[in-house]
Structures are given as structure tokens and as C-alpha cells.
Amino acid sequence: MNSTVAAVSSNGVYSFTKPNKDSITLLAGLGVDGDVHAGVTVKHRSRMAQDPTQPNLRQVHLIHQELFDELREAGFEVAPGGLGENVTTAGIDLLALPTGTLLHLGGDAVVEVTGLRNPCRQIDTFQDGLLKRVVGRADDGSIVRKAGIMGVVRTGGVVRPGDPIRAVLPAEPHRPLERV
């Protein structure tokens, strides 16, 4: 299956969801142009409260469309942008990628994968019970986070729905994704 961009979203103000756009522009070292989470230093409010000088490893949030299909089967209705992501993907197993993977989006943009999104209780405010569907436990008791991945923009460019996605894995040994 070919990997593609299913939707793109951004919002210039803090809100849980982000409206879909015809395109977004990624800016190297910053994130999504005009998005509230763009910047060199962390923009997530709880992280800013801890240390506003932390590097922003969460410039771009990506979620796989297949998660929305899974949630729909469990009785939840979540559309692209609904969980605050900037890029909704189709046909790529984002959660299986190692840290440092380069995602080429469209013709120019490149996002380096930094880790897993660590979803918060706001998800249950959006839809009650949703947090338990996107965070669970594996058989060995470890936490499984399914609410997408985060990345930083290495090369800027315009990204649109329908654009191809190409993943370039880093040199081995691969480091599994951890929460960021």
C-alpha cells in the first residue's frame, strides 16, 4: 500500500482540535507555519510550565487514519484534526517507526520522528472514555500509546492531502519510540 497524507490541520490558538486545511507549510526548525505549537522551544502548556526553555520535540503531530477506523469500530467518532494532529496519514505504521526516522512528505518537506505523543486527560473531555482507547497496556504490563507520533521539521515545504509519504529509517541499531 502506498503511504499518503490523508489530511492536514493547524490552529493558531490553543484548542484540542485543529481545523483541516487545504495545505500547511512546514518551517525548518519551527513546525507548522501559523500553528500554536510552532517554535524552537516547547509550546505545550504543561511542558512550558515545567521548563519553557526545553527544545520543542513536538513541532509536528502525526496520527494514522487507521486509528480513527479502529476508534469508530469501538463507538467513537474522530475525524482528522480531531485529536489535535497536524498530519493525518494513511498506509504507514507510524507507531512501528524508530526514533530518528525521516518522513518525506510531498515534494520537499522532511520531518524527523522524535517520539510518541503522550496523550492527556483532555482526550476524555473531547469524548468520554477515549483515553482508554488510545493508551493501554500490553500483555507484559508496559504502556502502549496509540495517539500518534511527534517530530521536528528538518526541511520545510508545503504539505497537502494526497501527497506521498516516504520513510527513511536511521542507521541501526534502531531506538524504539518513547514518549516526548
PyRosetta script that sets phi, psi and omega in degrees:
from pyrosetta import init, pose_from_sequence

init()
pose = pose_from_sequence("MNSTVAAVSSNGVYSFTKPNKDSITLLAGLGVDGDVHAGVTVKHRSRMAQDPTQPNLRQVHLIHQELFDELREAGFEVAPGGLGENVTTAGIDLLALPTGTLLHLGGDAVVEVTGLRNPCRQIDTFQDGLLKRVVGRADDGSIVRKAGIMGVVRTGGVVRPGDPIRAVLPAEPHRPLERV")
pose.set_psi(1, 138.1)
pose.set_omega(1, 177.0)
pose.set_phi(2, -78.6)
pose.set_psi(2, 139.6)
pose.set_omega(2, 178.2)
pose.set_phi(3, -89.5)
pose.set_psi(3, 132.8)
pose.set_omega(3, -178.3)
pose.set_phi(4, -140.1)
pose.set_psi(4, 164.2)
pose.set_omega(4, 171.0)
pose.set_phi(5, -82.7)
pose.set_psi(5, 120.3)
pose.set_omega(5, 179.8)
pose.set_phi(6, -86.1)
pose.set_psi(6, -35.8)
pose.set_omega(6, -179.4)
pose.set_phi(7, -160.2)
pose.set_psi(7, 158.5)
pose.set_omega(7, 173.6)
pose.set_phi(8, -130.3)
pose.set_psi(8, 145.1)
pose.set_omega(8, -174.4)
pose.set_phi(9, -145.4)
pose.set_psi(9, 151.0)
pose.set_omega(9, 174.1)
pose.set_phi(10, -159.9)
pose.set_psi(10, 160.9)
pose.set_omega(10, 179.0)
pose.set_phi(11, -151.7)
pose.set_psi(11, 133.4)
pose.set_omega(11, -179.4)
pose.set_phi(12, -83.8)
pose.set_psi(12, -4.0)
pose.set_omega(12, 178.4)
pose.set_phi(13, -127.6)
pose.set_psi(13, 157.1)
pose.set_omega(13, 177.6)
pose.set_phi(14, -68.4)
pose.set_psi(14, 121.7)
pose.set_omega(14, 172.3)
pose.set_phi(15, -158.9)
pose.set_psi(15, 158.9)
pose.set_omega(15, -176.2)
pose.set_phi(16, -68.6)
pose.set_psi(16, -43.8)
pose.set_omega(16, -179.2)
pose.set_phi(17, -97.8)
pose.set_psi(17, 161.6)
pose.set_omega(17, 177.4)
pose.set_phi(18, -128.2)
pose.set_psi(18, 131.4)
pose.set_omega(18, -180.0)
pose.set_phi(19, -68.3)
pose.set_psi(19, 146.0)
pose.set_omega(19, 176.4)
pose.set_phi(20, -70.1)
pose.set_psi(20, 149.4)
pose.set_omega(20, -179.5)
pose.set_phi(21, -127.4)
pose.set_psi(21, 163.9)
pose.set_omega(21, 173.4)
pose.set_phi(22, -72.1)
pose.set_psi(22, -29.3)
pose.set_omega(22, 178.1)
pose.set_phi(23, -162.6)
pose.set_psi(23, 160.1)
pose.set_omega(23, 169.9)
pose.set_phi(24, -129.7)
pose.set_psi(24, 154.4)
pose.set_omega(24, 176.6)
pose.set_phi(25, -112.2)
pose.set_psi(25, 122.3)
pose.set_omega(25, 176.5)
pose.set_phi(26, -90.0)
pose.set_psi(26, 135.3)
pose.set_omega(26, -179.4)
pose.set_phi(27, -113.3)
pose.set_psi(27, 124.5)
pose.set_omega(27, -177.1)
pose.set_phi(28, -54.1)
pose.set_psi(28, 129.2)
pose.set_omega(28, 176.9)
pose.set_phi(29, 77.3)
pose.set_psi(29, -1.5)
pose.set_omega(29, -175.7)
pose.set_phi(30, -123.5)
pose.set_psi(30, -48.2)
pose.set_omega(30, -176.3)
pose.set_phi(31, 126.3)
pose.set_psi(31, -145.4)
pose.set_omega(31, -176.5)
pose.set_phi(32, -86.6)
pose.set_psi(32, 122.4)
pose.set_omega(32, -179.9)
pose.set_phi(33, -55.0)
pose.set_psi(33, 124.8)
pose.set_omega(33, 177.8)
pose.set_phi(34, 83.7)
pose.set_psi(34, -2.5)
pose.set_omega(34, 179.8)
pose.set_phi(35, -87.0)
pose.set_psi(35, 144.3)
pose.set_omega(35, -176.8)
pose.set_phi(36, -61.8)
pose.set_psi(36, -24.1)
pose.set_omega(36, -177.9)
pose.set_phi(37, -93.3)
pose.set_psi(37, 4.2)
pose.set_omega(37, 178.8)
pose.set_phi(38, -74.8)
pose.set_psi(38, 141.2)
pose.set_omega(38, 175.9)
pose.set_phi(39, 151.3)
pose.set_psi(39, 162.4)
pose.set_omega(39, -180.0)
pose.set_phi(40, -72.9)
pose.set_psi(40, -37.7)
pose.set_omega(40, 178.9)
pose.set_phi(41, -102.7)
pose.set_psi(41, 161.9)
pose.set_omega(41, -174.6)
pose.set_phi(42, -54.2)
pose.set_psi(42, 140.6)
pose.set_omega(42, -179.4)
pose.set_phi(43, -120.9)
pose.set_psi(43, -6.2)
pose.set_omega(43, 177.2)
pose.set_phi(44, -70.7)
pose.set_psi(44, 126.8)
pose.set_omega(44, -169.4)
pose.set_phi(45, -56.7)
pose.set_psi(45, -44.3)
pose.set_omega(45, -178.6)
pose.set_phi(46, -66.9)
pose.set_psi(46, -34.1)
pose.set_omega(46, 178.6)
pose.set_phi(47, -74.0)
pose.set_psi(47, -33.8)
pose.set_omega(47, 176.5)
pose.set_phi(48, -65.3)
pose.set_psi(48, -35.7)
pose.set_omega(48, 179.1)
pose.set_phi(49, -65.3)
pose.set_psi(49, -33.4)
pose.set_omega(49, 179.0)
pose.set_phi(50, -74.6)
pose.set_psi(50, -49.4)
pose.set_omega(50, -177.1)
pose.set_phi(51, -164.2)
pose.set_psi(51, 98.0)
pose.set_omega(51, -176.5)
pose.set_phi(52, -69.1)
pose.set_psi(52, -6.9)
pose.set_omega(52, -179.7)
pose.set_phi(53, -93.1)
pose.set_psi(53, -1.4)
pose.set_omega(53, 179.1)
pose.set_phi(54, -59.5)
pose.set_psi(54, 144.1)
pose.set_omega(54, 174.2)
pose.set_phi(55, -65.5)
pose.set_psi(55, 147.4)
pose.set_omega(55, -179.2)
pose.set_phi(56, -85.6)
pose.set_psi(56, 96.9)
pose.set_omega(56, 176.8)
pose.set_phi(57, -89.6)
pose.set_psi(57, 4.6)
pose.set_omega(57, -175.5)
pose.set_phi(58, -122.5)
pose.set_psi(58, 43.2)
pose.set_omega(58, -178.3)
pose.set_phi(59, -69.1)
pose.set_psi(59, -33.8)
pose.set_omega(59, -178.1)
pose.set_phi(60, -133.4)
pose.set_psi(60, 130.9)
pose.set_omega(60, 178.0)
pose.set_phi(61, -109.7)
pose.set_psi(61, 126.4)
pose.set_omega(61, 179.3)
pose.set_phi(62, -119.4)
pose.set_psi(62, 137.4)
pose.set_omega(62, 175.1)
pose.set_phi(63, -131.5)
pose.set_psi(63, 144.2)
pose.set_omega(63, 178.6)
pose.set_phi(64, -85.0)
pose.set_psi(64, 132.1)
pose.set_omega(64, 178.6)
pose.set_phi(65, -54.1)
pose.set_psi(65, -30.9)
pose.set_omega(65, -178.6)
pose.set_phi(66, -61.7)
pose.set_psi(66, -28.4)
pose.set_omega(66, 175.3)
pose.set_phi(67, -63.6)
pose.set_psi(67, -41.3)
pose.set_omega(67, 179.4)
pose.set_phi(68, -63.4)
pose.set_psi(68, -37.4)
pose.set_omega(68, 176.7)
pose.set_phi(69, -63.3)
pose.set_psi(69, -44.2)
pose.set_omega(69, 178.0)
pose.set_phi(70, -62.0)
pose.set_psi(70, -43.3)
pose.set_omega(70, 180.0)
pose.set_phi(71, -66.0)
pose.set_psi(71, -37.4)
pose.set_omega(71, 178.8)
pose.set_phi(72, -61.4)
pose.set_psi(72, -40.7)
pose.set_omega(72, 178.2)
pose.set_phi(73, -63.7)
pose.set_psi(73, -25.8)
pose.set_omega(73, 179.1)
pose.set_phi(74, -91.4)
pose.set_psi(74, 4.9)
pose.set_omega(74, 175.6)
pose.set_phi(75, 97.0)
pose.set_psi(75, 8.6)
pose.set_omega(75, 178.6)
pose.set_phi(76, -104.8)
pose.set_psi(76, 143.7)
pose.set_omega(76, 177.1)
pose.set_phi(77, -112.3)
pose.set_psi(77, 106.1)
pose.set_omega(77, -179.5)
pose.set_phi(78, -127.5)
pose.set_psi(78, 125.6)
pose.set_omega(78, 180.0)
pose.set_phi(79, -105.6)
pose.set_psi(79, 163.4)
pose.set_omega(79, 175.7)
pose.set_phi(80, -51.5)
pose.set_psi(80, 135.2)
pose.set_omega(80, -177.2)
pose.set_phi(81, 88.2)
pose.set_psi(81, -14.4)
pose.set_omega(81, -175.3)
pose.set_phi(82, -64.7)
pose.set_psi(82, -30.4)
pose.set_omega(82, 179.0)
pose.set_phi(83, -101.8)
pose.set_psi(83, 17.4)
pose.set_omega(83, 174.5)
pose.set_phi(84, 83.6)
pose.set_psi(84, 12.2)
pose.set_omega(84, -179.1)
pose.set_phi(85, -79.3)
pose.set_psi(85, 156.7)
pose.set_omega(85, 177.2)
pose.set_phi(86, -92.3)
pose.set_psi(86, -34.2)
pose.set_omega(86, -177.3)
pose.set_phi(87, -130.9)
pose.set_psi(87, 123.0)
pose.set_omega(87, 173.0)
pose.set_phi(88, -100.6)
pose.set_psi(88, 127.9)
pose.set_omega(88, -175.8)
pose.set_phi(89, -108.8)
pose.set_psi(89, 163.3)
pose.set_omega(89, 173.6)
pose.set_phi(90, -139.2)
pose.set_psi(90, 135.1)
pose.set_omega(90, 173.5)
pose.set_phi(91, 84.2)
pose.set_psi(91, 14.3)
pose.set_omega(91, 177.5)
pose.set_phi(92, -135.6)
pose.set_psi(92, 132.5)
pose.set_omega(92, -179.9)
pose.set_phi(93, -83.9)
pose.set_psi(93, 84.9)
pose.set_omega(93, -176.5)
pose.set_phi(94, -58.3)
pose.set_psi(94, -39.4)
pose.set_omega(94, -174.0)
pose.set_phi(95, -69.6)
pose.set_psi(95, -18.1)
pose.set_omega(95, -179.8)
pose.set_phi(96, -91.1)
pose.set_psi(96, -6.0)
pose.set_omega(96, -178.0)
pose.set_phi(97, -72.8)
pose.set_psi(97, 145.7)
pose.set_omega(97, 174.5)
pose.set_phi(98, -82.4)
pose.set_psi(98, 158.3)
pose.set_omega(98, 173.6)
pose.set_phi(99, -55.9)
pose.set_psi(99, 138.0)
pose.set_omega(99, 178.9)
pose.set_phi(100, 91.9)
pose.set_psi(100, -3.2)
pose.set_omega(100, 175.8)
pose.set_phi(101, -59.9)
pose.set_psi(101, 139.4)
pose.set_omega(101, 175.2)
pose.set_phi(102, -100.4)
pose.set_psi(102, 121.0)
pose.set_omega(102, 177.2)
pose.set_phi(103, -101.4)
pose.set_psi(103, 114.2)
pose.set_omega(103, 176.8)
pose.set_phi(104, -88.9)
pose.set_psi(104, 116.0)
pose.set_omega(104, -176.5)
pose.set_phi(105, -110.6)
pose.set_psi(105, 116.5)
pose.set_omega(105, -178.7)
pose.set_phi(106, 68.9)
pose.set_psi(106, -149.0)
pose.set_omega(106, -174.2)
pose.set_phi(107, -82.3)
pose.set_psi(107, -27.0)
pose.set_omega(107, -171.5)
pose.set_phi(108, -130.0)
pose.set_psi(108, -38.6)
pose.set_omega(108, -168.9)
pose.set_phi(109, -69.0)
pose.set_psi(109, 140.9)
pose.set_omega(109, 176.0)
pose.set_phi(110, -133.7)
pose.set_psi(110, 126.7)
pose.set_omega(110, 177.9)
pose.set_phi(111, -115.7)
pose.set_psi(111, 128.7)
pose.set_omega(111, 175.2)
pose.set_phi(112, -92.8)
pose.set_psi(112, 126.0)
pose.set_omega(112, -178.3)
pose.set_phi(113, -72.4)
pose.set_psi(113, 125.7)
pose.set_omega(113, -178.8)
pose.set_phi(114, -105.5)
pose.set_psi(114, -25.6)
pose.set_omega(114, -180.0)
pose.set_phi(115, 164.1)
pose.set_psi(115, -170.4)
pose.set_omega(115, -178.5)
pose.set_phi(116, -87.6)
pose.set_psi(116, 145.2)
pose.set_omega(116, 170.8)
pose.set_phi(117, -70.2)
pose.set_psi(117, 136.3)
pose.set_omega(117, 174.9)
pose.set_phi(118, -103.1)
pose.set_psi(118, 96.7)
pose.set_omega(118, -175.7)
pose.set_phi(119, -67.6)
pose.set_psi(119, 151.2)
pose.set_omega(119, -177.7)
pose.set_phi(120, -115.7)
pose.set_psi(120, 179.6)
pose.set_omega(120, -177.2)
pose.set_phi(121, -62.4)
pose.set_psi(121, -17.5)
pose.set_omega(121, 178.7)
pose.set_phi(122, -56.8)
pose.set_psi(122, -26.5)
pose.set_omega(122, -179.8)
pose.set_phi(123, -61.5)
pose.set_psi(123, -37.4)
pose.set_omega(123, 177.9)
pose.set_phi(124, -71.8)
pose.set_psi(124, -24.5)
pose.set_omega(124, 174.0)
pose.set_phi(125, -70.3)
pose.set_psi(125, -36.7)
pose.set_omega(125, 177.8)
pose.set_phi(126, -65.2)
pose.set_psi(126, -50.4)
pose.set_omega(126, 175.3)
pose.set_phi(127, -149.9)
pose.set_psi(127, 118.1)
pose.set_omega(127, -176.2)
pose.set_phi(128, -57.1)
pose.set_psi(128, 129.7)
pose.set_omega(128, 178.7)
pose.set_phi(129, 90.0)
pose.set_psi(129, -5.6)
pose.set_omega(129, -176.8)
pose.set_phi(130, -68.6)
pose.set_psi(130, -33.7)
pose.set_omega(130, -178.7)
pose.set_phi(131, -56.9)
pose.set_psi(131, -40.9)
pose.set_omega(131, -179.7)
pose.set_phi(132, -66.1)
pose.set_psi(132, -20.9)
pose.set_omega(132, 178.8)
pose.set_phi(133, -84.8)
pose.set_psi(133, -22.9)
pose.set_omega(133, -178.4)
pose.set_phi(134, -107.1)
pose.set_psi(134, -7.1)
pose.set_omega(134, 173.2)
pose.set_phi(135, -135.0)
pose.set_psi(135, 124.8)
pose.set_omega(135, -180.0)
pose.set_phi(136, -144.0)
pose.set_psi(136, -162.5)
pose.set_omega(136, 179.6)
pose.set_phi(137, -126.9)
pose.set_psi(137, 138.9)
pose.set_omega(137, 174.0)
pose.set_phi(138, -80.0)
pose.set_psi(138, 171.4)
pose.set_omega(138, 179.9)
pose.set_phi(139, -57.1)
pose.set_psi(139, -30.5)
pose.set_omega(139, -179.2)
pose.set_phi(140, -85.2)
pose.set_psi(140, 2.5)
pose.set_omega(140, 178.6)
pose.set_phi(141, 91.9)
pose.set_psi(141, -7.1)
pose.set_omega(141, 180.0)
pose.set_phi(142, -72.1)
pose.set_psi(142, 153.7)
pose.set_omega(142, -179.5)
pose.set_phi(143, -77.6)
pose.set_psi(143, 135.4)
pose.set_omega(143, 176.8)
pose.set_phi(144, -113.9)
pose.set_psi(144, 118.2)
pose.set_omega(144, 179.0)
pose.set_phi(145, -105.6)
pose.set_psi(145, 125.1)
pose.set_omega(145, -175.9)
pose.set_phi(146, -117.3)
pose.set_psi(146, 7.1)
pose.set_omega(146, -172.8)
pose.set_phi(147, -87.1)
pose.set_psi(147, 27.8)
pose.set_omega(147, 173.3)
pose.set_phi(148, 100.1)
pose.set_psi(148, -176.1)
pose.set_omega(148, -177.1)
pose.set_phi(149, -125.6)
pose.set_psi(149, 164.2)
pose.set_omega(149, 179.5)
pose.set_phi(150, -119.1)
pose.set_psi(150, 158.7)
pose.set_omega(150, 178.7)
pose.set_phi(151, -158.5)
pose.set_psi(151, 171.0)
pose.set_omega(151, 175.4)
pose.set_phi(152, -118.3)
pose.set_psi(152, 149.2)
pose.set_omega(152, -177.4)
pose.set_phi(153, -84.4)
pose.set_psi(153, 118.8)
pose.set_omega(153, 176.5)
pose.set_phi(154, -92.5)
pose.set_psi(154, -37.4)
pose.set_omega(154, 178.3)
pose.set_phi(155, -135.5)
pose.set_psi(155, 127.5)
pose.set_omega(155, -177.9)
pose.set_phi(156, -76.3)
pose.set_psi(156, 167.3)
pose.set_omega(156, 177.4)
pose.set_phi(157, 163.9)
pose.set_psi(157, 170.9)
pose.set_omega(157, 179.0)
pose.set_phi(158, -89.4)
pose.set_psi(158, 136.9)
pose.set_omega(158, 179.1)
pose.set_phi(159, -124.4)
pose.set_psi(159, 133.3)
pose.set_omega(159, -177.9)
pose.set_phi(160, -131.4)
pose.set_psi(160, 155.4)
pose.set_omega(160, 171.4)
pose.set_phi(161, -56.2)
pose.set_psi(161, 139.4)
pose.set_omega(161, -178.4)
pose.set_phi(162, 94.4)
pose.set_psi(162, -16.2)
pose.set_omega(162, 178.8)
pose.set_phi(163, -63.1)
pose.set_psi(163, 145.2)
pose.set_omega(163, 176.1)
pose.set_phi(164, -73.5)
pose.set_psi(164, 154.7)
pose.set_omega(164, 174.7)
pose.set_phi(165, -121.7)
pose.set_psi(165, 131.1)
pose.set_omega(165, 175.8)
pose.set_phi(166, -126.3)
pose.set_psi(166, 126.9)
pose.set_omega(166, 179.9)
pose.set_phi(167, -100.1)
pose.set_psi(167, 131.1)
pose.set_omega(167, 175.1)
pose.set_phi(168, -116.8)
pose.set_psi(168, 114.3)
pose.set_omega(168, -177.0)
pose.set_phi(169, -75.5)
pose.set_psi(169, 149.6)
pose.set_omega(169, 177.1)
pose.set_phi(170, -74.8)
pose.set_psi(170, 170.6)
pose.set_omega(170, 177.0)
pose.set_phi(171, -62.7)
pose.set_psi(171, 148.9)
pose.set_omega(171, 176.6)
pose.set_phi(172, -76.3)
pose.set_psi(172, 156.2)
pose.set_omega(172, 3.9)
pose.set_phi(173, -77.0)
pose.set_psi(173, 141.6)
pose.set_omega(173, 179.3)
pose.set_phi(174, -77.9)
pose.set_psi(174, 141.8)
pose.set_omega(174, 175.6)
pose.set_phi(175, -102.1)
pose.set_psi(175, 126.4)
pose.set_omega(175, 178.5)
pose.set_phi(176, -65.5)
pose.set_psi(176, 157.8)
pose.set_omega(176, 178.6)
pose.set_phi(177, -68.7)
pose.set_psi(177, 138.9)
pose.set_omega(177, 173.4)
pose.set_phi(178, -125.1)
pose.set_psi(178, 164.3)
pose.set_omega(178, -177.7)
pose.set_phi(179, -68.4)
pose.set_psi(179, 142.9)
pose.set_omega(179, 175.0)
pose.set_phi(180, -128.6)
pose.dump_pdb("model.pdb")
